[in-house]
Amino acid sequence: MDVNHNQRTVESKANAKKIAWEIDMLSSGHWDMFQRKYREFWEHAKQISKMFKTMKLFREDREQLWDKLSNICDDVKRKQNSERENRKFKSEQHRNSIISEIERARPCSLFGLDPPNVDEMKALNQVLRGASKMLSKYKSEMYGEHKQECFERIQEMRKVHDAWWESLKQQRSKRHEDFQARVRANLERNYERHRKATGALESCRRHADELRDKIASAWNNDWKDKAYVWLSETEDKIRDIEQSVERIEKWIREDEEKLR
């Protein structure tokens, strides 16, 4: 009887030491740098709890060890809940900041203002890219639903940007077509000016040649003097028309270059 009692005593004390050692390991272990690895901690705590059911212990040892385990678990649970609350608060902060940045990237025209131009859209695109970078930076500190919401809002804003880019593309195409139409109309006017000017130039040159022929064959000096004046005036007019033709030809070259 005494032998059996002594054996149970030795076994119970050995069990108590083993459980005490596991509890100490539970308390000091399961860390990754400064972050508690909660899943491993609670798995270990569950294993220790099973040891109380399967191992023989003296009542006093059982109560002391169980109290120690319970206190450690309660303390870790409080810290875990506190961290969870802090993480939720931080996640909401990040979510609000990211969504605010996403909304800052929204193109709009209000109160009669012109819609964004290409440079402004490029700037808004940079703002949206900044929001996406914020999500990548803080995603490890955010809850899944907050990350998903931000991701979806970014995707929606990208679609808005795509629609604006398409609108700008169409506007630019329309402006280009209008510009080309104006250039062609201007060309037609200048072609007509050139036709009239060259016609007038040829007429003046013929008139000048006629005056020179008449002057060469004229015998009346008074008439010759008048004819020289007429010739001088005609030559001045020819020079003016030639300059005008050169200007018109320059305008035509410029407009033709615009259409290439």
C-alpha positions in Angstrom: 0.0 0.0 0.0 2.8 2.4 0.9 4.7 1.4 -2.2 1.7 2.2 -4.4 1.1 5.5 -2.6 4.7 6.5 -3.1 4.6 5.6 -6.8 1.4 7.7 -7.2 3.1 10.6 -5.3 6.2 10.4 -7.5 4.1 10.2 -10.7 1.9 13.1 -9.6 4.9 15.3 -8.8 6.5 14.4 -12.1 3.3 15.2 -13.9 3.1 18.5 -12.1 6.7 19.4 -13.1 6.0 18.5 -16.7 2.8 20.6 -16.8 4.6 23.5 -15.0 7.4 23.3 -17.6 4.9 23.4 -20.5 3.1 26.4 -18.9 6.4 28.2 -18.6 7.1 27.5 -22.3 3.7 28.7 -23.1 4.2 31.9 -21.3 7.6 32.7 -22.7 7.3 31.2 -26.2 5.4 31.7 -29.4 6.8 35.0 -30.4 7.9 36.3 -33.8 10.2 39.2 -33.0 7.8 41.5 -31.0 4.6 39.9 -32.3 2.8 37.1 -30.4 2.0 34.1 -32.6 -1.5 33.7 -31.3 -2.4 30.6 -33.3 0.5 28.6 -32.0 -0.1 29.9 -28.4 -3.7 28.8 -28.3 -2.8 25.4 -29.9 -0.2 24.9 -27.1 -2.7 26.0 -24.4 -5.2 23.5 -25.7 -2.6 20.7 -25.5 -1.8 21.7 -21.9 -5.5 21.7 -21.0 -5.7 18.1 -22.2 -2.8 17.2 -20.0 -4.9 18.1 -16.9 -7.5 15.6 -18.1 -5.1 12.7 -18.7 -2.4 13.1 -16.1 -2.8 12.4 -12.4 -2.1 15.4 -10.1 -2.5 16.3 -6.5 -5.4 18.6 -5.9 -3.3 21.4 -4.7 -0.9 21.1 -7.7 -3.8 20.9 -10.1 -5.4 24.1 -8.7 -2.2 26.0 -8.6 -1.2 25.0 -12.1 -4.7 25.5 -13.5 -4.8 29.0 -12.0 -1.4 29.8 -13.5 -2.5 28.6 -16.9 -5.8 30.5 -16.7 -4.1 33.7 -15.7 -1.6 33.5 -18.6 -4.4 32.7 -21.0 -6.6 35.5 -19.7 -3.7 38.0 -20.0 -2.9 36.9 -23.6 -6.6 37.1 -24.5 -6.9 40.6 -23.2 -3.8 41.6 -25.2 -5.1 39.9 -28.3 -8.4 41.7 -28.0 -6.7 45.0 -27.5 -4.5 44.4 -30.5 -7.6 43.4 -32.5 -9.3 46.6 -31.5 -6.2 48.7 -32.3 -5.9 46.9 -35.6 -9.5 47.6 -36.4 -9.1 51.2 -35.6 -5.9 51.4 -37.7 -7.5 49.5 -40.5 -10.4 52.0 -40.6 -8.0 54.9 -40.6 -6.1 53.5 -43.6 -9.4 52.7 -45.3 -10.6 56.3 -44.9 -7.3 57.8 -46.0 -7.2 55.6 -49.1 -10.8 56.2 -50.1 -10.3 60.0 -49.6 -7.3 59.8 -51.9 -9.4 57.8 -54.5 -12.1 60.5 -54.4 -9.5 63.2 -54.9 -8.7 61.5 -58.2 -12.3 61.9 -59.5 -12.5 64.0 -62.7 -15.4 66.4 -62.7 -16.7 69.6 -64.2 -18.7 71.8 -61.9 -20.4 75.2 -62.1 -19.7 75.5 -65.8 -16.0 74.8 -65.5 -14.3 73.1 -68.4 -13.8 69.3 -68.0 -10.2 68.1 -67.3 -7.7 68.3 -70.1 -5.0 65.8 -70.9 -2.5 67.3 -68.4 -5.1 67.4 -65.6 -6.1 63.8 -66.3 -2.5 62.7 -66.1 -2.3 64.5 -62.7 -5.5 62.8 -61.5 -4.0 59.4 -62.7 -1.0 60.1 -60.5 -3.3 60.7 -57.5 -5.1 57.4 -58.2 -1.7 55.6 -58.5 -0.8 57.1 -55.1 -4.0 55.6 -53.6 -3.1 52.2 -55.0 0.4 52.5 -53.5 -1.1 53.3 -50.1 -3.2 50.2 -50.3 -0.1 48.1 -51.0 1.8 49.8 -48.2 -0.9 49.3 -45.5 -2.6 46.1 -46.6 -0.8 44.0 -43.9 -2.4 46.3 -41.3 -5.9 46.2 -42.7 -8.9 43.8 -42.4 -9.9 41.9 -45.5 -13.2 43.8 -46.0 -11.4 47.1 -45.8 -8.8 46.0 -48.4 -11.5 44.6 -50.7 -13.5 47.8 -50.5 -10.5 50.0 -51.3 -9.5 47.7 -54.2 -13.0 47.8 -55.7 -13.1 51.6 -55.3 -9.8 51.9 -57.1 -11.1 49.6 -59.9 -14.3 51.7 -60.2 -12.3 54.9 -60.4 -10.0 53.4 -63.1 -13.2 52.8 -65.1 -14.2 56.4 -64.6 -10.7 57.5 -65.8 -11.0 55.2 -68.8 -14.3 56.8 -69.8 -12.8 60.3 -69.4 -9.8 59.3 -71.5 -12.1 58.0 -74.2 -14.1 61.2 -74.1 -10.9 63.3 -74.4 -9.8 61.1 -77.3 -13.1 61.8 -79.1 -13.0 65.5 -78.3 -9.4 65.6 -79.6 -10.4 63.8 -82.7 -13.3 66.2 -83.3 -11.0 69.2 -82.7 -8.6 67.8 -85.1 -11.3 67.3 -87.7 -12.6 70.8 -87.1 -9.0 72.2 -87.4 -8.4 70.3 -90.7 -11.7 71.6 -92.0 -10.7 75.2 -91.1 -7.3 74.7 -92.8 -8.9 73.3 -95.9 -11.3 76.2 -96.1 -8.5 78.7 -95.6 -6.5 76.9 -98.4 -9.5 77.2 -100.8 -9.6 80.9 -100.1 -5.9 81.3 -100.6 -6.0 79.2 -103.8 -8.7 81.6 -105.1 -6.6 84.7 -103.9 -3.6 83.2 -105.7 -5.6 82.6 -108.9 -6.9 86.2 -108.9 -3.5 87.7 -108.0 -1.5 85.7 -110.6 -4.2 86.7 -113.2 -3.8 90.4 -112.2 0.0 90.0 -112.3 -0.1 88.6 -115.8 -2.5 91.4 -116.9 -0.2 94.1 -115.5 2.9 92.5 -117.1 1.2 92.4 -120.5 0.2 96.0 -120.0 3.7 97.0 -119.1 5.0 95.2 -122.2 2.5 97.0 -124.4 3.6 100.4 -122.9 7.3 99.6 -123.6 6.5 98.7 -127.2 4.5 101.9 -127.7 7.1 104.0 -126.0 9.8 102.5 -128.3 7.8 103.3 -131.5 6.2 106.6 -130.3 7.3 109.9 -132.0 5.3 112.3 -129.7 7.6 113.2 -126.8 4.7 114.6 -124.7 2.9 111.2 -125.0 6.2 109.4 -124.2 6.6 111.3 -121.0 3.1 110.4 -119.9 3.7 106.8 -121.0 6.8 106.6 -118.8 4.7 107.6 -115.8 2.1 105.0 -116.7 4.8 102.4 -117.0 6.4 103.3 -113.7 3.0 103.1 -112.0 2.4 99.7 -113.6 5.8 98.4 -112.6 5.1 99.5 -109.0 1.8 97.7 -109.1 3.5 94.6 -110.5 6.0 94.6 -107.6 3.1 95.0 -105.1 1.2 92.1 -106.7 4.4 89.9 -106.8 4.9 90.5 -103.0 1.2 89.7 -102.4 1.6 86.4 -104.5 4.7 85.5 -102.4 2.7 86.0 -99.2 -0.2 83.9 -100.4 2.1 81.1 -101.6 3.8 81.1 -98.1 0.3 80.8 -96.5 -0.6 78.0 -98.8 2.7 76.1 -98.0 2.0 76.5 -94.3 -1.5 75.2 -94.5 -0.5 72.3 -96.7 2.1 71.4 -94.2 -0.5 71.4 -91.4 -2.5 68.8 -93.4 0.4 66.4 -93.8 
